[in-house]
Amino acid sequence: GEDVTTDEFQPQNKRDGVIFAIDCGCRDMFESKTEDGRCLYRTVMQSAASFLKNKVIANSMEKVGILLYGTGESRNQLNFKGITVIQDLDIPSAKRIRELETEAERNFGEFDKRYGLDSTVKLSDVFWVCTSMFHTACPSKQFHRRLFFFTPTDDPCPLPADRTTAITRAQDAAQSEVDLHLFSLQVPGSSKSFTMGKFWADVLTEDVGLDYGETSSIKLEELARRVRKREFPKRMLRRQRFDLGNGTELGVCVYADIIEAKLPSPVQLRAEDNKPLKSETKLICTKTGRILHPVDDVQTYVILGHEAIPVCKDDVAGIKQMGTPGFKLMGFRPKGCLKRHHSIFHSYFLYPNEEEVIGSNALVAALVHRMAARGLVAVVRWIRSGSGPIFGALTPQVERIDEEGAQVDPPGFHFIILPFSNDVRKLALPGSNTFHMLSQAGDAEDLARFRDQVTKAEEAIRSIGAADFDPRSIENPSLQKHYASVQALALGEDAPEKTVDLLVPPTFPEEALMAWRRSLVGDGDFGRAPKRRAAPSSAAPKVKAARPDGGVINDADMLRMAEQCTVDKLKVSELKDWLVSKGQPGSGKKSDLVGRVLAMFVKSEP
């Protein structure tokens, strides 16, 4: 929902285009099976079908293609030998998903009869066919091209001439903006390791060893997870300039760490042919019934001092523009000044953009290390086109490398949006200052009871703590259930797939919670109280306005009612009498009187 104009650098909002290139020239893809009877071919096809299902949910306009190489049959647009395209690059659909699920059930005999096997196919031809498919169906200006290779063979080109040609074709594909991803497959029952250095290390020029370049092969049970991991490519929100002052600037790319996933909006369809309906809005004059032009005949205004002030769209855009879009350094503060409650929105990640400003990588690296060494955070202002300024804190993230030399965390900054002064509120909650008031009153029995309640509450809260909680591994159960139901309807399944609610705690600390409750209300009936009946006798008695001397309600009873949030049960006359006795005004509605009473019991501690 962020507006981007020509004043800013355009973000790379491209659709995804993916080709699954599956090596079928090895009999181990079909004959070697795990204990549950799965073979490599079946697992890869099931992963591809799952990938298409997720694409239907994420973005139905993205394209996926399935290619088999090492087959006896040849079916591709270049008529190369041993390459069969079973699904062209096209948008996912229920029909294509069912076709892949059917393919996953083929055994070796059925596959050999349908496609045949030919292990002499040249890998250079596979690169050529895939590049041609991308050029035909996925223009580079509109699509982010990705090629997924699934193979158990670590040396597909034993001849030097074939190896050189394959590397050249892979480089041509890279120049055509095709990102190559390898899924090395572990043959069930085999102890042979997959060695990247025999061939694939020369082809995978980016991030070898970071995500998919392990020297050990991927196990079958990890394959579906690895495919889902690459389902969504990393896309920047925008490119911006970062002004450090005194004419020094650097280029940064802005990424979003977290974006809330929401249910898609319903689409209205025409009942006759299920085609989407288009909505059109027209402005009509109430006096003449004439259709008004939205620019020439319609004027907008704001009320100021009982007078209509005309404001056009250009005026609004000018008011919103607070300066040149980009980041500007305001200064530095100690890291301890940044508190956890200062974060009011999800953070962004800033990564240097060497293409925009040469030297950005070196400058960001030096700034990150210097800030981390001194324990500082940077306070910056961020202006986006058409939006007001945002102030935030930049926390440095130093590059982290694992034992194998792969990058775990990239160097950059986390941009944490900070609140303005009018965003910070002082909450007056009833009972929040009870301990201080009881200490001043000298009531030892009530003080001991209150301390016991606090102790029991702490024990109950600690007992339901999630020590190993990681939000990145918790799926939204409502979204999963919705998508499972839609998938069942689209594919004609008998029932939706069962979804697991990962938000349910593994154990419920009933004993700790009951102990906390007993400290509050004593031993009694913990069931639901009747709606229109008085509370059971064993429950805590309701505090009434006690007037032994004919005066106003006493302070001790009013304190207990404030703790139990029952002050609103008093009559208006009782509230007014008590407030007047304390020197407070007794005018206003009942809600004003209740708030005034509660405010007197919620005072800041000295």
BALO-979263 format. One line per field, with one value per residue (C-alpha): chain; x, y, z. Coordinates in pm, whole numbers, plus 50000, padded with zeros to 5 digits. Each point is the difference from the previous one (the first is absolute). Layout:
<sites>
guba c(A ...)
xx c(X ...)
yy c(Y ...)
zz c(Z ...)
</sites>
This chain:
<sites>
guba c(A A A A A A A A A A A A A A A A A A A A A A A A A A A A A A A A A A A A A A A A A A A A A A A A A A A A A A A A A A A A A A A A A A A A A A A A A A A A A A A A A A A A A A A A A A A A A A A A A A A A A A A A A A A A A A A A A A A A A A A A A A A A A A A A A A A A A A A A A A A A A A A A A A A A A A A A A A A A A A A A A A A A A A A A A A A A A A A A A A A A A A A A A A A A A A A A A A A A A A A A A A A A A A A A A A A A A A A A A A A A A A A A A A A A A A A A A A A A A A A A A A A A A A A A A A A A A A A A A A A A A A A A A A A A A A A A A A A A A A A A A A A A A A A A A A A A A A A A A A A A A A A A A A A A A A A A A A A A A A A A A A A A A A A A A A A A A A A A A A A A A A A A A A A A A A A A A A A A A A A A A A A A A A A A A A A A A A A A A A A A A A A A A A A A A A A A A A A A A A A A A A A A A A A A A A A A A A A A A A A A A A A A A A A A A A A A A A A A A A A A A A A A A A A A A A A A A A A A A A A A A A A A A A A A A A A A A A A A A A A A A A A A A A A A A A A A A A A A A A A A A A A A A A A A A A A A A A A A A A A A A A A A A A A A A A A A A A A A A A A A A A A A A A A A A A A A A A A A A A A A A A A A A A A A A A A A A A A A A A A A A A A A A A A A A A A A A A A A A A A A A A A A A A)
xx c(50000 50295 49979 50301 50045 50264 50177 50115 50178 49751 49982 50032 49637 50027 49800 50165 50081 50135 50102 50045 50273 49993 50273 49823 50292 50101 49811 50071 49737 49735 50142 50164 49730 49980 49835 49660 50021 50083 50244 50185 49779 49682 50137 50108 49661 49815 50219 49923 49626 50026 50194 49717 49740 50187 50038 49624 49966 50290 49963 49796 50155 50350 50118 50144 50127 50107 50277 50139 50341 50155 49684 49966 49724 50079 49738 50133 49991 50358 49953 50309 50050 49911 49808 49625 49799 49695 49871 50085 50062 49650 49795 49910 49657 49810 50043 50379 50020 49798 50228 50306 49834 49927 50363 50118 49822 50188 50239 50305 49814 49725 50252 50217 49695 49879 50327 50291 50353 50310 50297 50199 49819 50228 49960 50086 49682 49800 50133 49922 49641 49931 50141 49786 49689 50071 50048 49668 49775 50174 50143 50281 49835 49690 50127 50265 50138 50107 50114 49979 50222 49923 50268 50188 50297 50290 50189 49750 50271 50291 50137 50199 49828 49651 50108 50127 49684 49774 50184 49974 49624 49961 50185 49774 49700 50145 50048 49631 49917 49928 50083 50111 49916 50122 49825 50250 49817 50122 49930 49829 50233 50309 50292 50147 50026 49913 50318 49939 50353 49965 49774 49731 50237 50104 49636 49857 50176 49788 49995 50155 49978 49760 49663 50023 50369 50065 50250 49766 49687 49651 49796 49656 49816 50171 49911 49649 50125 50282 49762 49766 50299 50065 49636 50012 50305 50146 49857 50099 49736 50196 50337 50086 50281 50149 50129 50275 50058 50259 49921 50070 49739 49971 49746 49790 49735 49705 49859 49712 50087 49637 49681 49666 49833 49629 49711 49948 49705 49699 49952 49650 49923 49719 49776 49966 50367 50197 50181 50117 49776 50138 49873 49958 49917 49822 49916 49646 49863 49714 49814 50026 50095 50291 50315 50286 50357 50227 50252 49811 49669 50104 50187 50119 50034 50078 49811 50198 49826 49655 50128 50055 50361 50044 50286 50085 50187 50326 49974 49960 50302 50205 49897 50100 50342 50223 50332 50224 49928 50276 50180 50182 50229 49894 50259 50110 49884 50122 49847 49847 49771 49804 49738 49791 49674 50129 49935 49645 50013 50189 50356 50167 50343 50238 50260 50263 49927 50330 49830 49853 50299 50344 50168 49676 50110 50327 49840 49717 50244 50219 49700 49851 50323 50065 49648 50007 50338 49887 49652 49815 49678 49932 49691 49884 49709 49833 49778 49800 49826 49649 50045 50102 50346 50086 50264 50175 50305 50259 50151 50311 50015 50353 50059 50010 50173 49955 50274 49976 50051 49638 49829 49737 49912 50072 50147 49749 49762 49667 49775 49770 49719 49985 49685 49944 49933 49624 50002 50115 49714 49994 49746 49801 49908 49798 50200 50338 50120 49842 50328 50104 49659 49989 50351 49901 49682 50196 49753 50228 49734 49898 50366 50087 49698 50099 50359 49874 49780 50296 50217 49732 49950 50374 50011 49700 50149 50340 49836 49847 50316 50117 50377 50061 49737 50097 49737 50162 49896 49640 49737 49677 49738 49709 50185 50104 49643 49865 50250 49946 49625 50049 50245 49750 49731 50231 50141 49673 50135 49762 50119 50255 50344 50036 50185 50202 49947 50354 49876 49856 50237 50132 49903 49741 50124 49664 50146 50183 49699 49765 50239 49999 49622 49963 50222 49753 49657 50074 49881 49660 49808 50218 49727 49823 49770 49630 49911 49710 50055 50201 50352 50046 50054 50351 50103 50152 49725 49897 50110 49710 49992 50034 49867 50012 49993 49775 50297 50163 50154 50331 50338 50084 49683 50052 50356 49876 49733 50267 50211 49701 49890 49654 49996 49745 49753 49957 49727 50072 49911 50245 50279 49933 49992 50329 50174 49875 50128 50345 49990 49934 49727 49680 49864 49982 49866 50034 50289 50184 49944 50125 50311 50063 49977 50236 50249 50029 50113 50249 50281 50359 50232 50248)
yy c(50000 50239 50253 50030 50279 50086 50207 49678 49701 49740 49675 49663 49886 49711 49683 49666 49757 49658 49691 49662 49812 49637 49748 49676 49829 49806 49685 50087 50274 49723 49678 50120 50049 50095 49795 50158 49904 50340 50047 50313 50062 49982 50231 50262 49990 50034 50298 50158 49946 50158 50289 50061 49987 50267 50211 49993 50144 50248 50138 49818 50208 49857 49725 49653 49743 49634 49849 49645 49924 49661 49864 49794 50227 50350 50273 50356 50312 49949 49626 49906 49632 49860 50304 49983 50301 49858 50345 50325 50320 50107 50114 49725 49842 49711 49796 50041 49904 49683 49911 50020 49793 49736 50014 49945 49661 49855 49714 49924 49772 50255 50282 49795 49913 50361 50193 49755 50054 50142 50092 50150 50335 50304 50238 50291 49926 50011 50348 50110 49871 50158 50336 49987 49923 50303 50227 49883 50007 50214 50335 50113 50339 49833 49675 49889 49689 49699 49655 49712 49698 49665 49737 49727 50034 50219 49964 50015 50091 49754 50105 50327 50125 49945 50162 50314 50030 49954 50267 50239 49940 50052 50331 50102 49922 50211 50291 49960 50061 49635 49900 49638 49800 49646 49729 49720 49673 49727 49652 49792 49737 50151 50136 50191 50373 50271 50191 50353 50046 49743 50225 50205 50236 50141 50058 50140 50333 50155 49907 49656 49832 50258 49843 49699 49929 49760 49730 49745 49908 50100 49733 49912 50130 50339 50046 50143 50245 50116 50062 50202 50194 50134 50053 50379 50187 50286 50324 50347 50257 50291 50158 50318 50247 50032 50351 49987 50375 50231 49872 49634 49756 49627 49775 49749 49742 49972 49658 49904 49739 49921 50058 49889 49732 50063 49815 50105 50223 49823 50052 50048 49783 50000 49699 49913 49951 50060 50297 50273 50302 50350 50282 50352 50308 50303 50327 50128 50346 49972 50295 49932 49631 50085 49787 50212 49994 49910 50278 50280 49984 49883 50202 49890 50218 49998 50185 50266 50246 49915 50080 49761 50029 49848 49747 49822 49673 50174 50209 49685 49841 50313 50003 49635 50052 50090 50001 49802 49626 49806 49951 50275 49947 50204 49877 49711 49877 49727 49661 49993 50292 49775 49810 49704 50195 50263 49762 50076 49834 49729 50087 50043 49887 50232 49842 50196 50064 50015 50049 50336 50146 49847 49937 49936 49649 50118 50298 49793 49731 50259 50174 49671 49885 50342 50030 49643 50052 50318 49871 50271 50026 50263 50221 50067 50161 49817 50182 49794 50152 50112 49915 50186 49969 49700 50004 49678 49838 49814 49705 49852 49636 49874 49739 49650 49705 49636 49739 49906 50359 50060 50326 49962 50367 50274 50335 50283 50184 49920 50307 50011 50255 50219 50162 50375 50168 50013 49624 49926 49976 49983 49737 50036 49641 49914 49816 50070 50183 49768 49891 50359 50092 49692 50074 50356 49881 49752 49715 49698 49737 50154 50059 49634 49889 50227 49872 49641 50082 50153 49696 49758 50208 49993 49621 49953 50219 49829 49656 50077 50148 49877 49967 49891 50219 50123 50198 49897 49638 50073 50008 50195 49728 50202 50061 49636 49881 50247 49900 49629 50046 50199 49738 49720 50185 50079 49647 49819 49830 49822 50191 50274 49903 50004 50304 50004 50287 50077 50272 49749 49960 49645 49987 50206 50111 49944 49967 50334 50183 49852 50103 50355 50002 49867 50285 50244 49856 49724 49639 49993 49928 50100 49931 50262 50217 50011 50294 50139 49850 50118 49869 49681 50057 49856 50266 50327 50219 50306 50323 50225 50362 49982 50300 49915 50364 50126 50153 49913 49664 49939 50000 49633 49877 50238 49865 49641 50093 50171 49682 49786 50250 50033 50376 50036 49800 50294 50255 50342 50166 49778 50079 50373 49998 49814 50226 50317 49872 49970 50351 49884 50134 49796 50114 49802 49667 49676 49886 50323 49948 49641 50105 50275 49753 49751 50274 50083 49643 49987 50233 49971 49866 50247)
zz c(50000 49954 49719 49774 49747 49744 50265 50162 49859 49887 50202 49830 50024 49758 49978 50052 49717 50103 49799 50169 49809 50123 49917 49897 49824 50311 50105 50363 49970 49988 50142 50323 50260 50364 50272 49930 49631 49851 49715 49896 49696 50205 50267 49745 49824 50330 50086 49662 50053 50346 49847 49751 50276 50194 49686 49947 50350 49987 49647 49739 49717 50045 49765 50060 49749 50037 49785 50002 49851 49939 49836 49685 49876 49874 50035 50016 49785 49874 49925 50200 50078 50343 50131 50071 50112 50177 50100 49823 50192 50095 50296 50252 49986 50155 49681 50000 50368 49940 49709 50225 50269 49735 49883 50357 50009 49700 50071 49788 49759 49935 49959 49760 49793 49992 49954 49981 50135 49829 50215 49710 49999 50002 50291 49772 49803 50324 50079 49645 50008 50338 49891 49687 50208 50220 49696 49856 50306 50267 49884 50227 50062 50143 50155 50245 49827 50205 49890 50251 49925 50167 49951 50190 49760 50109 49670 49710 49743 50021 49656 49997 49685 50147 50322 49826 49789 50303 50199 49705 49971 50375 49975 49710 50219 50282 49758 49911 50369 50079 50360 50027 50315 50058 50205 50039 50074 50232 49860 50273 50139 49840 50201 49705 50064 49750 49910 49874 49867 49722 49789 50173 50182 49661 49903 50322 50004 50277 50369 49957 50339 50148 49929 49775 49951 50284 49915 50154 49806 50102 50170 49871 50304 49959 49634 50041 50263 49776 49710 50221 50129 49649 49919 50035 49867 50197 49862 50102 50082 49854 49944 50192 50052 50349 50083 50265 49991 49845 49652 50083 49869 49954 49831 50193 49916 50239 50087 50229 50264 50081 49802 50139 49790 49957 49843 49638 49926 49842 49626 49865 49695 49748 50058 49629 49913 50327 49849 50239 50029 49964 50220 49868 50207 49858 50173 49938 50081 50250 49845 49625 49986 49766 50013 50136 49879 50295 49917 49824 50191 50348 50260 50344 50307 50371 50274 50185 50228 49860 49652 49708 49876 49649 49987 49675 49958 49913 50317 50209 49831 50069 50365 50041 49842 50294 49816 49768 50030 50171 50330 50190 50298 50306 50251 50222 50339 50238 49935 50348 49911 49764 50201 49895 50027 49755 49711 49879 49657 49818 49915 49661 49890 49814 49775 49803 49631 49816 49664 50103 50185 49950 50334 50193 50098 50155 50175 50150 50114 50174 50158 50122 50166 50157 50145 50129 50164 50178 50088 49810 49804 49735 50005 49643 49821 49713 49751 49752 49701 50092 50369 50310 50155 50217 50270 50080 50153 49795 50184 49836 49891 49950 49732 50148 49832 50100 50034 49631 49888 49903 50080 50274 50062 49744 50106 50027 50229 50160 49979 50305 49975 50312 50144 50008 50335 49937 49933 50355 50250 50378 50095 50323 50085 50313 50260 49841 50314 50257 50161 50071 50144 50224 50126 50088 50176 50212 49945 50057 49922 49668 49912 50058 49798 49713 50001 49990 49700 49817 50073 49879 49684 49923 50046 49770 49728 50015 49980 49659 49850 49659 50025 49640 49832 49654 49804 49672 50062 50109 49726 50034 50069 49860 49673 49971 50056 49745 49733 50068 49948 49679 49874 50067 49805 49708 49968 50069 50312 50237 50307 50073 50119 50376 50129 50321 50241 50120 50237 50247 50299 50040 50370 50187 50347 50170 50350 49989 49857 50261 50277 49866 49983 50355 50121 49843 50083 50252 49992 49835 49686 49702 49748 49791 50206 49899 49781 50206 50343 50293 50038 50215 50368 49976 49748 50104 50152 49809 50160 50082 50100 50375 50196 50366 50103 49725 49813 49666 49914 50180 49819 50068 49830 49707 49959 49986 49746 49787 50009 49900 49729 50159 50062 49721 50212 50236 49954 49856 50329 50191 49755 50021 50383 50021 49745 50170 50334 49840 49858 49644 49769 49998 49663 49677 49878 50195 49778 50081 50371 49987 49810 50253 50288 49834 49918 50368 50076 49713 50096 49905 50267 50146)
</sites>
